[in-house]
């Protein structure tokens, strides 16, 4: 087994044929850390969608997942102003 790092190089003929057919190259992150950081919004969105689907088709509650209160509670104290 051979472990490769990075993407395989593309052939110029295949690349030109795709460009001629209207395809455009994707802009990709340069590093693994950049890929992970850019994927966090998608991870959060997928968790929210999954919880909504589970809540709508099942009788499970957030408490059964171990979520009993907000992880980052937001409190505003405007009485001091």
C-alpha positions as a printed NumPy array, in Angstrom:
array([[  0.   ,   0.   ,   0.   ],
       [  1.256,   3.458,  -0.876],
       [  0.212,   6.556,   1.066],
       [  0.046,   9.727,  -1.   ],
       [ -0.012,  13.265,   0.301],
       [ -1.825,  15.801,  -1.812],
       [ -3.85 ,  15.491,  -4.965],
       [ -2.623,  13.736,  -8.092],
       [ -1.469,  16.026, -10.883],
       [ -3.917,  16.433, -13.748],
       [ -3.075,  16.028, -17.386],
       [ -3.034,  19.19 , -19.476],
       [ -5.139,  17.634, -22.276],
       [ -7.902,  16.584, -19.89 ],
       [ -7.817,  19.958, -18.143],
       [ -8.116,  21.85 , -21.437],
       [-10.978,  19.617, -22.615],
       [-12.944,  20.361, -19.441],
       [-12.291,  24.104, -19.734],
       [-13.478,  24.008, -23.358],
       [-16.709,  22.321, -22.187],
       [-17.381,  25.156, -19.736],
       [-16.02 ,  23.632, -16.526],
       [-14.201,  25.906, -14.075],
       [-11.491,  24.974, -11.611],
       [-12.407,  25.001,  -7.937],
       [-10.429,  27.098,  -5.529],
       [ -9.169,  24.793,  -2.803],
       [ -7.6  ,  25.509,   0.575],
       [ -3.822,  25.247,   0.596],
       [ -3.515,  23.406,   3.914],
       [ -5.296,  20.826,   6.023],
       [ -5.833,  23.336,   8.833],
       [ -7.449,  25.758,   6.388],
       [ -9.775,  23.005,   5.172],
       [-10.826,  22.143,   8.716],
       [-11.434,  25.782,   9.666],
       [-13.483,  26.425,   6.521],
       [-15.598,  23.319,   7.176],
       [-16.773,  24.388,  10.672],
       [-19.795,  26.387,   9.429],
       [-20.926,  23.349,   7.428],
       [-20.472,  21.101,  10.466],
       [-22.613,  23.384,  12.619],
       [-25.276,  23.625,   9.922],
       [-25.374,  19.831,   9.559],
       [-25.78 ,  19.376,  13.32 ],
       [-28.699,  21.817,  13.384],
       [-30.378,  20.158,  10.403],
       [-29.9  ,  16.716,  11.975],
       [-31.4  ,  17.856,  15.277],
       [-34.387,  19.39 ,  13.478],
       [-34.995,  16.18 ,  11.531],
       [-34.689,  14.017,  14.637],
       [-37.023,  16.332,  16.564],
       [-39.642,  16.327,  13.805],
       [-39.789,  12.561,  13.21 ],
       [-39.02 ,  11.22 ,  16.684],
       [-40.137,  11.731,  20.242],
       [-36.532,  12.254,  21.371],
       [-35.741,  15.518,  23.13 ],
       [-32.515,  17.465,  23.461],
       [-32.334,  16.354,  27.096],
       [-31.939,  12.748,  25.925],
       [-28.858,  13.866,  23.965],
       [-27.398,  15.334,  27.158],
       [-28.216,  18.935,  26.278],
       [-29.899,  20.357,  29.364],
       [-28.998,  24.031,  29.04 ],
       [-27.391,  26.384,  26.583],
       [-23.671,  25.835,  26.159],
       [-23.021,  29.551,  25.667],
       [-25.758,  31.337,  27.59 ],
       [-26.316,  34.918,  26.544],
       [-27.209,  37.381,  29.277],
       [-27.411,  41.115,  28.88 ],
       [-27.546,  43.335,  31.932],
       [-28.814,  46.7  ,  30.812],
       [-29.827,  47.856,  34.304],
       [-26.333,  49.174,  35.054],
       [-26.549,  51.843,  32.332]])
